[in-house]
Amino acid sequence: MTLAEFIGAAALALIVLSMLSLIARRRRAFDRVLVRGPDGAIVGLGDHPRPEGRASGRGIADRPADLLPGVYRLDYHFPADMPTRVELVAAGDGIGETLLIAAGDGTIGFTVEVGGRYHFVIEPADGDSPWSLAWRQTIGPAQ
């Protein structure tokens, strides 16, 4: 290999590496999402922490949560012999959706279409049983 061939090969390798770096940088830019506030206005651009939370208690309760659009995982723990209802209610309009009626331990998925303030309403059948919930976003909004 002559010196000219070596310099040509090195230059070609630098060009290829530069192109790969540029492609990766642009791909990361497309992975970013628009972060919207409760009123729908854009409040940020980029990666955002995925909403998550925990709540526990006894009897009928209401626990607030700020949720962004996306798919969520809800882990629950109720007494094995006591059916418990969990409803997700939008704070703005009061419209609710029953997420589950179950006893024991388990996991379900649910989707939030519009981000904002919500309330988990927990209702054990006997009105006094202990319970615990944990939720976290698993998939962000589609762009």
Long-range contacts (C-beta under 8 A, 24 or more apart in sequence): 33-140, 33-141, 33-143, 34-143, 35-68, 36-68, 36-69, 36-115, 37-115, 38-66, 38-92, 38-115, 38-116, 38-117, 48-140, 50-136, 50-137, 50-138, 50-140, 51-135, 51-136, 51-137, 52-134, 52-135, 52-136, 52-137, 53-134, 53-135, 53-136, 54-132, 54-133, 54-134, 54-135, 55-120, 55-122, 55-132, 55-133, 55-134, 56-130, 56-131, 56-132, 56-133, 57-122, 57-130, 57-131, 57-132, 58-128, 58-129, 58-130, 58-131, 59-124, 59-127, 59-128, 59-129, 60-121, 60-122, 60-123, 60-124, 60-127, 61-121, 61-122, 61-131, 62-119, 62-120, 62-121, 62-122, 63-119, 63-120, 63-122, 63-133, 64-91, 64-117, 64-118, 64-119, 65-117, 65-118, 65-119, 65-120, 65-135, 66-115, 66-116, 66-117, 66-118, 67-112, 67-115, 67-116, 67-118, 67-137, 68-112, 68-115, 68-137, 68-140, 68-141, 69-112, 69-113, 69-114, 69-115, 69-140, 69-141, 70-111, 70-112, 70-137, 70-138, 70-139, 70-140, 70-141, 71-109, 71-110, 71-111, 71-137, 71-138, 71-139, 72-109, 72-110, 72-111, 72-112, 72-135, 72-136, 72-137, 72-138, 73-107, 73-108, 73-109, 73-135, 73-136, 73-138, 74-99, 74-100, 74-107, 74-108, 74-109, 74-110, 74-133, 74-134, 74-135, 75-105, 75-106, 75-107, 75-133, 75-134, 75-135, 76-100, 76-102, 76-105, 76-106, 76-107, 76-108, 76-131, 76-132, 76-133, 76-134, 77-105, 77-131, 77-132, 77-133, 78-102, 78-103, 78-104, 78-105, 78-124, 78-129, 78-131, 79-103, 79-104, 79-124, 79-129, 79-130, 80-104, 82-124, 82-125, 82-126, 82-129, 83-124, 83-125, 84-122, 84-123, 84-124, 84-125, 84-129, 84-131, 85-121, 85-122, 85-123, 85-125, 86-120, 86-121, 86-122, 86-123, 86-133, 87-120, 87-121, 87-123, 88-112, 88-118, 88-119, 88-120, 88-121, 89-118, 89-119, 89-121, 90-114, 90-116, 90-117, 90-118, 91-116, 91-117, 91-118, 91-119, 92-116, 92-117, 96-121, 109-138, 115-141
